[in-house]
Amino acid sequence: VLFRSTNTGTMNIPRDNFTATLLSSGRVLVAGGENTYGYHSDSELFDPATKIWTATGAMNTGHHWGTTTLLPSGEVLVAGGWSGSTISITELYDPTIGLWALTNSMNAERHKHTATLLSNGKVLVAGGYTDIGSSYLSSAELFDPATGIWVNTGALNLSRDLHTATLLPNGKILVAGGYYYGALSGAELYDPATGNWTSTGALNHARYGQTATLLPNGKVLIAGGSGDVNGLFGLASAELYDPSTGMWKVTGSMGGARVGHTATLLPNGLVLVSGGRYNGPAVSSSEIYNPTAETWTTTAALGVARSY
């Protein structure tokens, strides 16, 4: 099979560190981010059928380094981020009318956190960073779409930002890596039944800004990221988490080191990793991971080098 990368419609606004959410309709909602003109509240929709981007309702404030989560109702929750300072503001996007509405704010201002939809329909937000006291956060909270209220839950054992959070088949959440005055190797599990976090096996390589992908076999693939203080040098290494043992195993390394990339599970069970950067400049290279062989294969490069 030959793979190639083809250009599609251009976004209306250039941006980085924005969010992209696949809607129930099959369209993709892009929201927030930053460019040379500042922090953006603008949103737009990509239609795969026409390959065209169209503007939709703007958020009430800019959300850079925030999170978006598709709720069971079809609405999209945006939480926190940076808009000149760390914010706790949360908003809901209604795709039926294309508008954002403010909802109750989080209990803590945070950005570079994670947001994960739980099996019970609630959203778990964990960790992050706040410029209030210049602190890395260990706090976590739950958003209940039925009430629109945020409630604090058990705190992480380690404060961190730029980590990953993955919903496991057993309903628990795996948080791995991140940054706390340096790259972290620690990982922990959140149990929605108790609201508590427990430590699990540590990564073999401390990293932050990595990707995490739940594989069809129930294992979690961690790829790339950075291990240095400034985040300039990417990692090529990858590892697998086995929920049945709570341990990490080193798997095949990528052909190129990268941080600020994306990882996407394909319908055939393979994982596509694209873009990112290593030692400064963005890269256009892409690779595919085969979970059966635990190997990476170079595939078609992006038409434009990009990271974040």
N, C-alpha and C positions, 0 to 999 in steps of 0.2 A: 504494500500500500504506500502510495506517495502522498506526502503531506505538503501543503503550501500555505503561505500566509498571504491574504489579500486585504487590501484597504477597504474600509467601509465608510459610511457617512461620518463626517467630522463633528465632534461636540461643538456646541455653541460657545462654550467658555473653556479655556485651558485651565487645568487644575491639578493639584497633587494632594495626596493624603485625604482623598474624598472617600465616600462609600458607594458601593454598587450593590443593588438588591434586585434579585429576580422576583418579579411579581407573579401573582396567580395567573395573570393574563398572558404571561410569556414575555412581556416587555421588561426592560431593565431600567430601574430608577437610579440615577446618579445624583448625589446631593452633597453640597458643601465643598470643602477643600480650600486650597489657597493658591494664589498666583501673585504676580508682582503688584497687583492692584489691591491685595488684601485678602481677608477671610470672607468666604462666600456663603451666602444664604440661598443662592440660586440652585434650582433643580431642573433636570431634564430627563426625558424618556427616550430610550432606544427601542425601535420597533424592528425585530428581526425580519419581518415580512417585507418591509420597505427599505430597511437598512438606513433609516433616517432618524435623526435626533430632533425632538421638539421640546420647547420649553414647557414646564409645568409650574404649578404654584411654588413660590419661594418660601423658604423657612422664615420664621420670625426673627431668627438671629443666625449668624454664621456658625457653622460647626466644622472645625478643622481638627483632625485626629479624634473625631467622635465615632460612634457606632450606630449602625442601623440594624434592625431586626424585623423580619417579616412575621407578623402575628397570625394566629389561626383565623382571625376575622378577615384577613387580607390587607389590613392596615399595616403601615410601617412605623416603627418606633425609632426615633433618633434620640440618642442620649449623650449629654455632655459634649466635651471637646474643648477646643481653644478658640477664642474670638477676641484676641488681644489680651485675654487672661483666661484662666480655667473657668469653665461654667458648669452649672448643675442643671441647666435648662433641658427639658425633654419636650418633644413634640410628636404628634401623630399625623401621618399622611394618609388621606383617604383617596384611594385611586379612582373611586367612582365619581368624585367631583374634582380631583386634582388639586386639593388644597391641604395645607398644614394647619393644625390647631395646637395651641399650647396645652400641655397636660401638667400634672404635678411634677415639680422638680425633684431630682434626686436629693438624698440627705447630705451628700458630699459633692463638692466640685471635683471633676476628674477628667483627664484626657489620657490617651494611650492606654486605655483600659480594654477589657473584653466584655462582650454581651452575648449571652447564649440562651436560646429558647429551650426551656425545659419540657419534659414530657407532659407536665401538667398544664402547659400553656403559659406559665409565668416566665419572666425574663430575669436571668441572673447577671448582674453587673459586678465585676470583680477587679480590684486593684486599680492601677493607673497612677497618675501623678497630678499633684495640685501645686499651683504657685503660691497658695496660702501657706506660708511657712516653708515653702520649697520642699515638699515632702513626697516621698513615695508612699503609696497607700496599701494597706492590707485589708481595708474594709471591703465588705461586699453587701449588696442589697438586692431585693427582689421587687420587680414591678408586676402588679396584678392587673391585667387588662380589664377585668370585671369591675374593679373599683377605681382604677387609675391612680393607685397609691403605691408609693415605694416604702418598703419595710426593711430595716437592717436585718441581716442574717449573720451567721458565723463569719469571723474574719479569717483571712488567709494566715497561714503560719509564717509566711515570708512576704514582706512588702515587695511589690514589683510593678513594673510597667513594661510595655512592649513584649508581653508574654503571649502564649496561645491558650485557648480554652476549647475543648472538644467534648461534645455530648457523646458518651459511650452507649452501646446497646443496652447496658444494664441500668441506664438512667442517671448514672453519676457523671460528673463533669471532671475532666482531666485538665489541670492547668500545669503548664510546663515552661521552664526557662524564664526569660525576662531579664530586666535590668534593675539593679539596686546598687548604685555606686560601683558597678561592674557587672559582667555577665553572670547569670545564675544557671546552675545545673539542677536545682531542686524542682521537684514536681509534687503535686498534691491532688487529692480527690475530694470533691464536694458531694455530699449525700443529701439530696433534697428531702429525704425522709426525716433526717435529724437536724439539718441545717449546719452540720459540722464539716470541717476540713481535716483530712488525715494525710500524713506524708506517704508517698509511694516511692518506688525506685527512682533514683536520680539519673538524669541524662549523662551519657558518657562524655559529652562535650558541652561546657557552659555556652549558652547562646541567647541572643535576643533578636527580635525582628525576623524570626524564622517563620515558616509556614507549617501548619498541622493539617493533615488530611485523614479522615476516617476511611479506612479501606473496607471493601465488601467482606473481608474475613474477620472484621472486628478489631483489627490492630490499627494503631495510629502511626502514620508516617510523618516524622519531623525532618524538614529539609532546609539546609542553609542557615541563614542568619549571620550574626556577627559576634565575635568574641572579644573584640578590642574596645577600649573605652570610648573612642570617637565614632565607632560604627562605620568606619571607612572600608575596612577589610572584611569581605564576605567569607563564609565558610562553604566548602564543597561537601562536607560530610553530611550523612543522613543516618537516622536511626529509627527503630520500630519499637513501639510500646505494646506489650502483650497484657491485656487486662486480666487474663487468667493467672498470670504469675506476678504482675505488678513490676515487671522488669523491662529495661530497655536493652535492645540488641543493635549493635552497629550493623548497618546494611550497606549496600553499594554506594559509593560516593558519586555525586554529580560530576560531569565532565568539566564544569566551570563553577567557581565559587560565586556566591551571590547573596545579597541582602536586599530587602525591599522589593522582592519578586512576588509572583502569584503562583498558587498551586491549585489545580482544578481536577477533580475526579471525573473522568470521562465515562460514558455509558458502558464501555467495554471493560471497566475496572482498572484501566491504566490511569496514571496521574501525569498531567501536563504541567510542567514548570516553565515559566516564561519571564524574561526580563530581569530586573534588579540591577545591582551595581557591585563592582569590586574595585576597591582602591580609587573611588571617586567617580569616574565616568559610568553612565548607564550602559547596559549591554542589551543586545537584541536577541541573543541566543535563547533557544528553547530546547528542553529535553523531556523525554517520556520515561517514567518509571514503571517497570513491570514487576508487580508484587510476587509473581510466581518465581521468576528468575532472580529477583532482587537486583536487577541491573538497570542502568540508565542508557538510553539511546538518544543521540542527537537527532532533532527533527527540524522542520523549517523554522527559520529565524523570523522574528517580528520584522515588519517593514520599517519600523522606527525603534531605535533603542529607547528604553524607558525604565524608570524605577519609581516606586511608591505611587 
